[in-house]
Structures are given as structure tokens and as C-alpha cells.
Amino acid sequence: MPYDIIVLIKQIPDLELVKVDQTTGEPITEGVPFKLENLSKNSVEAAVRIKEKNGGKVSAILFGNERGTQVMKEAYAMGVDDGYLITGYTGNNPTLTAKVLAQKIKQLHYDLVVLGNQSADSMSGLLPGLVATELNVPLLPNVISIDTAEKIVKASTATEKEVIKLETSMPVVISVTQETNEPRFPPVLQIIKAGKKAINTEQSSIKLDSTFRTISRKAPKSDRKRLTFEDVDKGAQEVAKVLKEAM
């Protein structure tokens, strides 16, 4: 049975290339390229696998800025059929993000909405629940496996002590984890083809007065004591001493 699947993806700066201003402590993101966030890759993989098994279509939605076009093309290369880039991103506000995404989702037909259970930059984990609330549909959170039959979704989620089986009817929001799958590496021809596909771009119309605000994003100060030991045995004793004191 074919399904209309929406996958929510996110653009983030390549964190490995972000440096810290030693004077202010603020991260330097100017000129740092954006990439498809890791859990977004798991989300795309999950959505594409459902399409490959059952048929249907995968549409991606990204709320960010104009630099997200490359991120959307990466999702295309992995198997997404069409994409919507909503510009007007003004910061890391999960309430605003959920409202913008839900507004767009409601304009499309969907059976499943798939997204990561958190993101590498904020790691708040709030977005899946907020999106499900805005859409007024069930949420299957932190799933490690997904199975569909007719209009029913069966999923498993893992806690520290056990694996819990979940089941609900569509439409539904599903948040995935890194354990859900191993994202694919698209072949070169798919990457070339993805680069030629059109991206639907629109401006966000939602404005929100929120109590959320960023207090600080400064990197913690790190004053490391550097000692060099030519005598290995003496150095090992010093390291053992420091570790023992820390414990």
C-alpha cells in the first residue's frame, strides 16, 4: 500500500569546522558550510525505506535559510522525491519551528511524518512532540524499528532496561534515533541528478513572541596544564595520580 511520507530535515553548520573566538568565547560560523544533520539522514533513510517497500512518495521540509538548498539536494540524492525549503529561520526556537513546519505539513497530504528525535546543535528533543501536538496526531518516539501494514504502524523503542512495542493508526509522527538504521551513501549518478532537481522555496509567514531566549552560547573555558615527560614511567605515575584525585 503506497504512503505519502513527509520527512523533516535540518541544516546545521559543519560542527567539525566551527572554531571558537578566543577573545569572546563565541563560535565562529561565518563561512562554515552547512550540511544535512546526522539524525536527518536517519530520518530520510527511514522514510525512503518505507517508500521502497510499500510505494508512495517522500517529501522533505526544511525550515532554514537560502543556504539550505545544498542540504535539500543531499536529501534528494538519498531518495527524496520533492522538497520544500521554508526561509525565515531566526534562531533555535522549537515552538516557532514546530508551528512553521506544521503549517506546511497541513497543506500536504500525509500518512507519516518522520524526523530525528533530536538534533546535534540544540539536542532539546522537543520538536517531535511539539509537531505532533500541532498536527493533533499520535507520536511514536525514539523508535529503533518501523513496520507498516495497511494504515497501521508498528514500532519499537528502547529504554535502558527493555524494548517497548508501539502500535497506532495513521497519520502519525515518528521520531527516529541513530540506531534506527544506517543511512545510505548515494551513487554519483543520483547525486548529479539531485543537483538538477527543483526546490520549492517559500518565506515563512509565522511570527511568534516567545519566552525562549538564548542566554549564552559561549564555549566553556578550558585551561589545560601541559606537562611533558621524557621518562615514560614517571609520566605514567603522574597521570595515574591525577586520575586518582579526580575519582
Backbone as JSON, one array per atom type, in Angstrom:
{
  "sequence": "MPYDIIVLIKQIPDLELVKVDQTTGEPITEGVPFKLENLSKNSVEAAVRIKEKNGGKVSAILFGNERGTQVMKEAYAMGVDDGYLITGYTGNNPTLTAKVLAQKIKQLHYDLVVLGNQSADSMSGLLPGLVATELNVPLLPNVISIDTAEKIVKASTATEKEVIKLETSMPVVISVTQETNEPRFPPVLQIIKAGKKAINTEQSSIKLDSTFRTISRKAPKSDRKRLTFEDVDKGAQEVAKVLKEAM",
  "N": [[0.85, -1.2, 0.0], [0.74, 2.11, -0.99], [2.27, 5.05, 0.48], [2.07, 8.47, 1.55], [4.72, 10.22, 2.55], [6.23, 12.42, 4.8], [9.27, 13.92, 5.48], [11.11, 15.55, 7.91], [13.77, 17.68, 7.81], [17.01, 19.0, 8.75], [19.27, 21.75, 8.58], [22.6, 22.27, 9.54], [25.54, 24.0, 10.72], [28.71, 22.7, 9.71], [29.96, 21.09, 12.26], [32.5, 20.24, 12.84], [34.1, 22.05, 11.65], [33.7, 24.4, 12.92], [35.07, 27.04, 14.74], [36.29, 28.61, 17.75], [36.09, 31.88, 18.98], [38.74, 33.16, 20.62], [38.8, 35.41, 22.16], [36.15, 36.33, 22.73], [34.77, 33.99, 23.21], [32.72, 33.1, 21.68], [31.2, 30.99, 19.15], [32.59, 30.72, 15.87], [30.97, 31.01, 13.0], [30.89, 32.08, 10.53], [31.26, 31.66, 7.13], [31.38, 28.94, 7.4], [30.43, 25.88, 6.01], [27.08, 24.56, 5.49], [25.47, 21.49, 6.41], [23.61, 18.4, 5.98], [22.0, 17.44, 8.82], [22.95, 14.82, 11.08], [20.97, 13.05, 12.27], [18.89, 13.74, 10.67], [19.62, 12.46, 8.37], [19.22, 9.8, 9.14], [16.46, 9.96, 9.36], [15.64, 10.52, 6.72], [16.54, 8.17, 5.51], [14.92, 6.26, 6.81], [12.37, 7.06, 5.9], [12.63, 6.76, 3.1], [13.11, 4.02, 2.91], [10.63, 2.99, 3.72], [9.08, 3.9, 1.6], [10.3, 2.5, -0.53], [9.61, -0.1, 0.11], [6.8, -0.12, 0.2], [5.83, 1.6, -1.75], [4.79, 4.86, -2.98], [5.41, 8.28, -1.96], [8.04, 10.5, -1.0], [8.34, 13.48, 0.67], [10.32, 16.24, 1.53], [10.76, 18.64, 4.14], [12.27, 21.63, 5.04], [13.15, 23.97, 7.4], [14.82, 26.8, 7.28], [17.45, 28.63, 5.91], [18.52, 30.33, 2.88], [20.83, 28.95, 2.33], [20.25, 26.37, 2.63], [19.72, 24.94, 0.35], [21.66, 23.23, -0.72], [21.67, 21.28, 1.22], [19.1, 20.22, 0.9], [19.4, 19.1, -1.63], [21.11, 17.05, -1.03], [19.4, 15.4, 0.4], [17.64, 14.79, -1.66], [19.35, 13.21, -3.24], [19.5, 10.96, -1.69], [17.06, 9.84, -2.03], [14.69, 11.27, -1.69], [11.69, 12.62, -3.04], [10.5, 15.18, -3.58], [11.01, 18.59, -2.43], [10.64, 21.11, 0.14], [11.73, 24.19, 0.93], [11.65, 26.31, 3.53], [12.14, 29.58, 4.22], [13.42, 32.11, 6.52], [14.3, 31.53, 8.99], [15.0, 32.27, 12.3], [16.44, 31.62, 14.52], [17.07, 29.31, 17.26], [14.34, 28.13, 18.11], [12.15, 25.96, 19.28], [9.33, 25.98, 19.49], [8.44, 27.89, 17.62], [9.55, 26.73, 15.31], [8.12, 24.3, 15.19], [5.52, 25.22, 14.72], [5.77, 26.47, 12.22], [6.58, 24.31, 10.59], [4.4, 22.55, 10.96], [2.33, 24.04, 9.87], [3.0, 23.97, 7.15], [2.96, 21.19, 6.69], [0.25, 20.63, 6.98], [-0.75, 21.58, 4.63], [-0.23, 19.66, 2.83], [-0.86, 16.28, 1.7], [-0.56, 13.57, 3.92], [0.61, 10.52, 5.34], [2.53, 9.61, 7.09], [4.83, 11.3, 9.22], [8.18, 11.85, 9.51], [11.0, 12.33, 11.56], [14.11, 13.32, 13.19], [14.9, 12.35, 16.6], [16.18, 14.26, 18.03], [18.53, 16.99, 17.62], [21.87, 17.73, 16.49], [22.81, 20.25, 17.16], [21.15, 21.63, 19.08], [19.93, 19.65, 20.68], [17.59, 19.38, 22.18], [15.31, 17.77, 21.97], [12.64, 18.4, 21.82], [11.1, 18.94, 19.54], [9.71, 16.75, 18.06], [7.45, 16.07, 19.72], [6.18, 18.57, 19.88], [5.5, 19.06, 17.19], [3.74, 16.9, 16.69], [1.73, 17.6, 18.47], [0.83, 20.04, 17.37], [-0.22, 19.07, 14.99], [-2.09, 17.38, 15.93], [-1.96, 14.55, 16.09], [-0.96, 11.1, 16.77], [2.2, 10.33, 18.42], [5.02, 8.41, 17.84], [7.73, 7.84, 19.65], [11.35, 8.04, 19.56], [12.09, 5.71, 18.05], [13.41, 2.49, 17.15], [12.89, 0.68, 15.25], [10.7, 0.24, 12.46], [7.57, -0.72, 11.14], [5.12, -1.16, 8.66], [1.69, -1.75, 7.87], [-1.03, -1.87, 5.88], [-2.92, 0.71, 7.1], [-1.62, 0.91, 9.49], [0.92, 1.43, 11.88], [3.67, -0.16, 13.26], [6.03, -0.08, 15.78], [9.23, -0.11, 17.49], [10.67, 0.9, 20.54], [13.5, 1.66, 22.5], [14.35, 1.42, 25.9], [16.44, 1.94, 28.82], [16.27, -0.51, 30.03], [14.54, -2.22, 28.64], [12.85, -3.24, 25.57], [10.23, -1.63, 24.01], [7.13, -2.25, 22.49], [5.22, -0.53, 20.12], [2.14, 0.67, 18.71], [0.02, 2.16, 16.31], [-2.55, 3.88, 14.44], [-2.45, 5.48, 11.19], [-2.83, 9.0, 10.38], [0.54, 9.69, 11.6], [3.22, 10.82, 13.7], [6.65, 10.12, 13.67], [9.55, 9.74, 15.5], [12.97, 9.19, 15.0], [16.0, 7.37, 15.89], [19.62, 7.22, 16.07], [20.11, 4.55, 16.05], [18.18, 3.46, 14.49], [18.68, 2.96, 11.77], [21.17, 2.59, 9.14], [22.28, 5.2, 7.4], [22.27, 5.56, 3.83], [24.86, 5.82, 1.3], [24.6, 7.76, -1.41], [24.84, 6.92, -4.92], [27.05, 8.28, -7.48], [25.71, 9.1, -9.85], [23.12, 9.52, -8.91], [23.55, 11.67, -7.24], [24.33, 13.64, -9.06], [21.98, 13.84, -10.56], [20.25, 14.73, -8.55], [21.21, 17.28, -8.13], [20.1, 18.73, -10.18], [17.43, 18.92, -9.73], [14.41, 20.71, -8.98], [13.76, 22.95, -6.25], [11.25, 23.73, -4.02], [10.73, 26.85, -2.81], [9.85, 29.02, -0.17], [8.71, 31.77, 1.85], [8.56, 31.99, 5.36], [5.58, 32.72, 7.11], [4.85, 32.95, 9.68], [4.91, 34.57, 12.75], [6.2, 34.79, 15.99], [5.89, 35.54, 19.36], [7.94, 34.7, 21.89], [8.89, 33.12, 24.98], [11.26, 31.89, 24.97], [14.74, 32.27, 24.98], [18.15, 32.75, 24.09], [20.57, 32.45, 26.44], [23.34, 32.22, 26.61], [25.93, 31.27, 24.37], [28.49, 30.67, 24.56], [31.64, 29.03, 24.43], [32.86, 26.8, 26.94], [35.49, 27.76, 29.16], [38.72, 26.45, 28.88], [41.36, 25.58, 30.6], [44.18, 24.05, 30.33], [46.65, 22.08, 31.89], [49.81, 21.63, 30.78], [52.18, 19.2, 30.59], [55.32, 17.78, 29.9], [56.86, 14.68, 29.69], [59.87, 13.05, 29.56], [60.66, 10.74, 30.65], [58.99, 7.84, 30.57], [57.88, 6.15, 32.57], [57.77, 7.83, 34.81], [55.98, 9.75, 33.81], [53.67, 8.18, 33.51], [53.09, 7.6, 36.17], [52.43, 10.13, 37.1], [50.13, 10.71, 35.6], [48.43, 8.69, 36.55], [48.18, 9.53, 39.18], [46.79, 11.96, 38.9], [44.36, 11.03, 37.8], [43.47, 9.45, 39.91], [43.01, 11.38, 41.89], [40.94, 12.77, 40.66], [38.89, 10.95, 40.78]],
  "CA": [[0.0, 0.0, 0.0], [1.61, 3.3, -1.05], [2.08, 6.06, 1.52], [2.65, 9.79, 1.41], [5.59, 10.36, 3.71], [6.92, 13.7, 4.93], [10.44, 13.85, 6.34], [11.56, 16.87, 8.35], [15.24, 17.67, 7.86], [17.59, 20.2, 9.35], [20.6, 22.18, 8.17], [23.42, 22.79, 10.64], [26.93, 24.2, 10.3], [29.59, 21.55, 9.9], [30.49, 21.36, 13.6], [33.93, 19.95, 12.87], [34.81, 23.21, 11.11], [33.4, 25.58, 13.74], [36.11, 27.42, 15.68], [35.85, 29.48, 18.84], [36.81, 33.14, 19.14], [39.42, 33.07, 21.91], [38.56, 36.64, 22.93], [34.75, 36.42, 23.19], [34.23, 32.68, 23.55], [31.61, 32.79, 20.78], [31.57, 30.18, 18.0], [32.75, 31.43, 14.59], [30.26, 30.24, 11.98], [31.0, 32.78, 9.24], [31.98, 30.92, 6.11], [31.32, 27.49, 7.64], [29.37, 25.3, 5.17], [26.01, 23.82, 6.14], [25.32, 20.1, 5.97], [22.43, 17.7, 6.46], [22.24, 16.97, 10.18], [23.09, 13.36, 11.08], [19.71, 12.37, 12.51], [18.08, 13.97, 9.48], [19.98, 11.38, 7.44], [18.48, 8.62, 9.59], [15.05, 10.19, 9.06], [15.47, 10.33, 5.29], [16.72, 6.75, 5.24], [13.71, 5.56, 7.26], [11.26, 7.4, 5.0], [12.88, 6.16, 1.78], [12.93, 2.57, 3.02], [9.19, 2.73, 3.73], [8.63, 4.09, 0.22], [10.8, 1.41, -1.36], [8.9, -1.33, 0.46], [5.35, -0.02, 0.03], [5.44, 2.55, -2.78], [4.37, 6.16, -2.47], [6.24, 9.45, -2.23], [8.67, 11.14, 0.16], [8.55, 14.93, 0.54], [11.13, 16.78, 2.63], [10.54, 20.03, 4.52], [13.39, 22.2, 5.76], [12.96, 25.36, 7.84], [16.16, 27.32, 7.47], [17.73, 29.81, 5.1], [18.82, 30.03, 1.48], [21.97, 28.05, 2.25], [19.75, 25.02, 2.79], [19.48, 24.28, -0.93], [22.6, 22.11, -0.85], [21.2, 20.25, 2.15], [17.95, 19.58, 0.27], [19.9, 18.27, -2.73], [21.65, 15.83, -0.42], [18.23, 14.57, 0.69], [17.19, 14.29, -2.97], [20.25, 12.15, -3.68], [19.22, 9.77, -0.89], [15.8, 9.23, -2.44], [13.53, 12.15, -1.5], [11.1, 12.95, -4.35], [10.41, 16.64, -3.73], [11.37, 19.26, -1.19], [10.14, 22.46, 0.42], [12.63, 24.98, 1.76], [10.96, 27.47, 4.1], [13.15, 30.5, 4.74], [12.96, 32.99, 7.59], [14.76, 30.98, 10.26], [15.53, 33.37, 13.11], [17.1, 31.14, 15.73], [16.72, 27.96, 17.71], [13.11, 28.21, 18.9], [11.38, 24.78, 18.87], [7.91, 26.29, 19.36], [8.28, 28.54, 16.31], [9.86, 25.74, 14.28], [7.01, 23.35, 15.11], [4.36, 25.89, 14.11], [6.06, 26.66, 10.79], [6.57, 23.0, 9.94], [3.04, 22.01, 10.98], [1.53, 24.79, 8.9], [3.29, 23.44, 5.81], [2.5, 19.8, 6.62], [-1.2, 20.63, 6.83], [-1.07, 21.9, 3.24], [0.09, 18.48, 2.04], [-1.44, 15.03, 2.18], [0.48, 12.77, 4.53], [0.29, 9.38, 6.2], [3.56, 9.57, 8.12], [5.82, 12.37, 9.33], [9.37, 11.26, 10.12], [12.06, 13.29, 11.91], [15.03, 12.85, 14.22], [14.41, 12.58, 17.96], [16.83, 15.49, 18.49], [19.48, 17.46, 16.62], [23.23, 17.83, 17.04], [23.16, 21.59, 17.64], [20.44, 22.01, 20.3], [19.71, 18.41, 21.43], [16.5, 19.58, 23.13], [14.37, 16.67, 21.87], [11.28, 18.91, 21.98], [10.38, 19.15, 18.29], [8.73, 15.73, 17.68], [6.22, 16.22, 20.5], [5.52, 19.82, 19.52], [4.9, 18.89, 15.86], [2.59, 16.01, 16.85], [0.68, 18.37, 19.13], [0.29, 20.99, 16.4], [-0.98, 18.32, 13.98], [-3.11, 16.61, 16.66], [-1.83, 13.15, 15.7], [-0.11, 10.37, 17.72], [3.66, 10.35, 18.29], [5.82, 7.23, 18.21], [9.02, 8.49, 19.9], [12.63, 7.36, 19.76], [11.93, 4.34, 17.57], [14.59, 1.82, 16.6], [12.43, -0.11, 14.12], [9.38, 0.67, 11.96], [6.93, -1.63, 10.2], [3.81, -0.66, 8.26], [0.77, -2.7, 7.27], [-2.25, -1.11, 5.62], [-2.79, 2.05, 7.7], [-1.14, 0.7, 10.85], [2.37, 1.49, 12.08], [4.2, -0.85, 14.43], [7.41, 0.39, 16.01], [9.87, -0.49, 18.75], [11.5, 1.92, 21.14], [14.33, 1.03, 23.52], [14.7, 2.13, 27.12], [17.66, 1.4, 29.38], [16.07, -1.86, 30.53], [13.7, -3.07, 27.82], [12.35, -2.76, 24.29], [8.78, -1.48, 24.1], [6.45, -2.32, 21.21], [4.2, 0.5, 19.98], [1.3, 0.49, 17.52], [-1.02, 3.17, 16.15], [-3.02, 4.07, 13.07], [-2.01, 6.71, 10.52], [-1.5, 9.61, 10.3], [1.34, 9.59, 12.82], [4.57, 11.39, 13.7], [7.63, 9.15, 14.15], [10.91, 10.26, 15.69], [13.92, 8.09, 14.88], [17.27, 7.51, 16.57], [20.76, 6.77, 15.26], [20.07, 3.09, 16.0], [17.09, 3.02, 13.62], [19.2, 2.46, 10.5], [22.46, 3.11, 8.67], [21.98, 5.97, 6.18], [22.97, 5.14, 2.62], [25.7, 6.74, 0.54], [24.03, 7.73, -2.75], [25.81, 6.83, -6.02], [27.39, 9.54, -8.14], [24.67, 9.49, -10.8], [21.99, 10.06, -8.16], [23.96, 12.99, -6.75], [24.27, 14.55, -10.22], [20.56, 14.04, -10.87], [19.66, 15.53, -7.48], [21.63, 18.66, -8.3], [19.3, 19.38, -11.22], [16.01, 18.96, -9.35], [13.92, 21.98, -8.45], [13.41, 23.02, -4.83], [10.17, 24.69, -3.75], [11.18, 27.77, -1.77], [8.85, 29.99, 0.26], [9.03, 32.53, 3.05], [7.69, 31.72, 6.5], [4.67, 33.83, 7.42], [4.51, 32.88, 11.1], [5.69, 35.34, 13.7], [5.86, 34.27, 17.31], [6.51, 36.11, 20.54], [8.22, 33.54, 22.72], [9.7, 33.32, 26.19], [12.55, 31.26, 24.74], [15.83, 33.13, 24.57], [19.46, 32.16, 24.31], [21.31, 33.19, 27.46], [24.75, 32.24, 26.22], [26.38, 30.16, 23.53], [29.93, 30.71, 24.64], [32.32, 27.78, 24.75], [33.46, 26.84, 28.28], [36.93, 27.97, 29.18], [39.49, 25.23, 29.13], [42.75, 25.87, 30.95], [44.81, 22.75, 30.5], [48.03, 22.07, 32.35], [50.58, 20.82, 29.84], [53.46, 18.73, 31.1], [56.0, 16.84, 29.02], [57.73, 13.77, 30.42], [60.73, 12.22, 28.75], [60.66, 9.44, 31.34], [57.64, 7.3, 30.44], [57.41, 5.64, 33.85], [57.43, 8.97, 35.65], [54.78, 10.34, 33.26], [52.54, 7.3, 33.81], [52.78, 7.77, 37.58], [51.77, 11.42, 37.26], [48.78, 10.56, 35.05], [47.68, 7.86, 37.5], [47.92, 10.37, 40.35], [45.73, 12.92, 38.54], [43.12, 10.28, 37.67], [43.04, 9.03, 41.24], [42.47, 12.56, 42.56], [39.67, 13.11, 40.02], [37.89, 9.97, 41.2]],
  "C": [[0.88, 1.24, 0.0], [1.24, 4.33, 0.01], [2.68, 7.39, 1.08], [3.42, 10.08, 2.69], [6.25, 11.73, 3.68], [8.08, 13.51, 5.89], [10.9, 15.27, 6.64], [13.07, 16.82, 8.53], [15.75, 19.0, 8.37], [18.98, 20.47, 8.79], [21.34, 22.69, 9.39], [24.81, 23.08, 10.1], [27.73, 22.93, 10.52], [30.37, 21.78, 11.21], [31.99, 21.1, 13.7], [34.76, 21.14, 12.37], [34.55, 24.49, 11.91], [34.53, 25.82, 14.74], [35.55, 28.38, 16.71], [36.73, 30.72, 18.89], [37.42, 33.15, 20.54], [39.2, 34.3, 22.78], [37.16, 36.66, 23.54], [34.19, 35.08, 23.65], [33.09, 32.24, 22.65], [32.08, 31.9, 19.62], [31.65, 31.03, 16.73], [32.12, 30.57, 13.5], [30.32, 30.89, 10.6], [31.84, 31.96, 8.28], [31.97, 29.42, 6.3], [30.17, 26.9, 6.81], [28.31, 24.58, 6.0], [25.97, 22.4, 5.6], [24.02, 19.53, 6.53], [22.77, 17.08, 7.81], [22.15, 15.45, 10.24], [21.77, 12.63, 11.29], [18.7, 12.65, 11.4], [18.37, 12.9, 8.44], [19.27, 10.09, 7.83], [17.0, 8.74, 9.27], [14.77, 9.97, 7.59], [15.57, 8.85, 4.93], [15.47, 5.96, 5.64], [12.55, 5.81, 6.31], [11.42, 6.73, 3.64], [12.7, 4.65, 1.82], [11.44, 2.2, 3.03], [8.62, 2.87, 2.32], [9.07, 2.93, -0.66], [10.05, 0.11, -1.11], [7.43, -1.28, 0.05], [4.91, 0.81, -1.17], [5.02, 3.87, -2.15], [5.37, 7.25, -2.8], [6.81, 10.0, -0.93], [8.9, 12.61, -0.16], [9.31, 15.43, 1.76], [10.76, 18.24, 2.87], [11.71, 20.48, 5.38], [13.07, 23.64, 6.11], [14.33, 25.92, 8.16], [16.39, 28.6, 6.71], [18.16, 29.36, 3.71], [19.99, 29.07, 1.32], [21.54, 26.59, 2.41], [19.52, 24.28, 1.49], [20.41, 23.09, -1.12], [22.2, 20.96, 0.04], [20.03, 19.49, 1.54], [18.4, 18.68, -0.87], [20.52, 16.97, -2.21], [20.53, 14.85, -0.08], [17.66, 13.98, -0.59], [18.04, 13.1, -3.4], [20.0, 10.85, -2.92], [17.88, 9.14, -1.24], [14.55, 10.05, -2.2], [13.02, 12.6, -2.87], [10.95, 14.44, -4.59], [10.65, 17.3, -2.38], [10.86, 20.67, -1.1], [11.11, 23.13, 1.39], [11.89, 26.22, 2.22], [12.01, 28.37, 4.73], [12.54, 31.39, 5.82], [13.36, 32.46, 8.96], [15.46, 32.06, 11.08], [16.2, 32.9, 14.39], [16.62, 29.76, 16.12], [15.54, 28.03, 18.66], [12.21, 27.05, 18.49], [9.89, 25.04, 18.71], [7.61, 26.92, 18.01], [8.5, 27.52, 15.19], [8.7, 24.77, 14.09], [5.8, 23.97, 14.42], [4.56, 26.07, 12.6], [5.97, 25.34, 10.04], [5.15, 22.44, 9.87], [2.14, 22.74, 9.99], [1.74, 24.27, 7.49], [2.78, 22.01, 5.65], [1.0, 19.74, 6.36], [-1.64, 20.96, 5.41], [-0.86, 20.7, 2.32], [-0.68, 17.27, 2.56], [-0.32, 14.18, 2.76], [-0.12, 11.61, 5.33], [1.26, 9.29, 7.37], [4.42, 10.82, 8.05], [6.99, 11.8, 10.1], [10.39, 12.35, 10.39], [12.96, 12.69, 12.97], [14.5, 13.16, 15.62], [15.08, 13.78, 18.62], [17.8, 15.92, 17.4], [20.82, 17.75, 17.29], [23.53, 19.21, 17.6], [22.46, 21.94, 18.96], [20.21, 20.82, 21.23], [18.6, 18.56, 22.47], [15.52, 18.41, 23.12], [12.91, 17.1, 21.94], [10.45, 18.86, 20.7], [9.38, 18.05, 17.94], [7.39, 15.87, 18.42], [5.45, 17.47, 20.14], [4.84, 19.72, 18.16], [3.66, 18.01, 15.95], [1.42, 16.74, 17.5], [0.02, 19.35, 18.17], [-0.59, 20.29, 15.37], [-2.14, 17.53, 14.61], [-3.15, 15.16, 16.18], [-0.93, 12.45, 16.71], [1.38, 10.54, 17.4], [4.21, 9.01, 18.71], [7.24, 7.73, 18.41], [10.2, 7.54, 19.97], [12.62, 5.91, 19.25], [13.25, 3.8, 17.02], [14.21, 0.9, 15.45], [11.02, 0.33, 13.75], [8.86, -0.38, 11.0], [5.53, -1.09, 9.91], [2.99, -1.76, 7.62], [-0.59, -2.02, 7.13], [-2.07, 0.29, 6.19], [-2.33, 1.98, 9.15], [0.38, 0.77, 10.87], [2.72, 0.76, 13.37], [5.66, -0.45, 14.58], [7.91, -0.12, 17.35], [10.7, 0.67, 19.24], [12.25, 1.3, 22.31], [14.53, 1.96, 24.71], [16.0, 1.51, 27.65], [17.51, -0.07, 29.75], [15.31, -2.78, 29.58], [13.37, -2.41, 26.49], [10.83, -2.77, 24.34], [8.19, -1.49, 22.69], [5.31, -1.29, 21.2], [3.4, 0.26, 18.71], [0.23, 1.58, 17.49], [-1.42, 3.24, 14.69], [-2.48, 5.38, 12.51], [-3.17, 7.71, 10.48], [-0.79, 9.62, 11.65], [2.67, 10.3, 12.61], [5.51, 10.36, 14.32], [8.97, 9.83, 14.31], [11.88, 9.08, 15.76], [15.21, 8.41, 15.63], [18.39, 7.07, 15.63], [20.76, 5.25, 15.11], [19.01, 2.57, 15.03], [17.61, 2.39, 12.34], [20.6, 2.99, 10.26], [22.19, 3.87, 7.38], [22.85, 5.56, 5.01], [23.89, 6.23, 2.08], [25.22, 6.7, -0.91], [25.12, 7.63, -3.82], [25.96, 8.16, -6.73], [26.28, 10.01, -9.08], [23.45, 10.07, -10.1], [22.31, 11.46, -7.64], [23.88, 14.02, -7.87], [22.81, 14.87, -10.56], [19.89, 14.92, -9.83], [20.0, 17.0, -7.62], [20.81, 19.43, -9.31], [17.82, 19.53, -10.85], [15.64, 20.3, -8.74], [13.59, 21.86, -6.97], [12.34, 24.09, -4.65], [10.57, 25.57, -2.56], [10.09, 28.79, -1.45], [9.27, 30.64, 1.57], [8.05, 32.19, 4.16], [6.84, 32.95, 6.82], [4.33, 33.88, 8.9], [5.47, 33.71, 11.92], [5.25, 34.93, 15.1], [6.63, 35.01, 18.38], [6.71, 34.97, 21.53], [9.04, 33.91, 23.93], [11.06, 32.66, 26.05], [13.58, 32.32, 24.36], [17.15, 32.45, 24.88], [20.23, 33.02, 25.31], [22.77, 33.31, 27.07], [25.02, 31.06, 25.3], [27.91, 30.13, 23.5], [30.5, 29.34, 24.99], [32.91, 27.88, 26.15], [34.97, 27.03, 28.2], [37.64, 26.67, 29.54], [40.96, 25.61, 29.35], [43.45, 24.55, 31.28], [46.27, 22.92, 30.95], [48.81, 21.12, 31.46], [51.94, 20.48, 30.44], [54.03, 17.71, 30.12], [56.97, 15.99, 29.83], [58.55, 12.95, 29.43], [60.83, 10.81, 29.33], [59.23, 8.91, 31.34], [57.07, 6.83, 31.78], [56.99, 6.77, 34.79], [56.15, 9.64, 35.16], [53.54, 9.52, 33.58], [52.13, 7.44, 35.28], [52.02, 9.07, 37.83], [50.34, 11.36, 36.75], [47.89, 9.76, 36.0], [47.28, 8.67, 38.74], [46.76, 11.34, 40.08], [44.38, 12.21, 38.43], [42.57, 9.85, 39.03], [42.42, 10.19, 42.02], [41.11, 12.93, 42.0], [38.55, 12.19, 40.46], [37.53, 10.11, 42.67]]
}
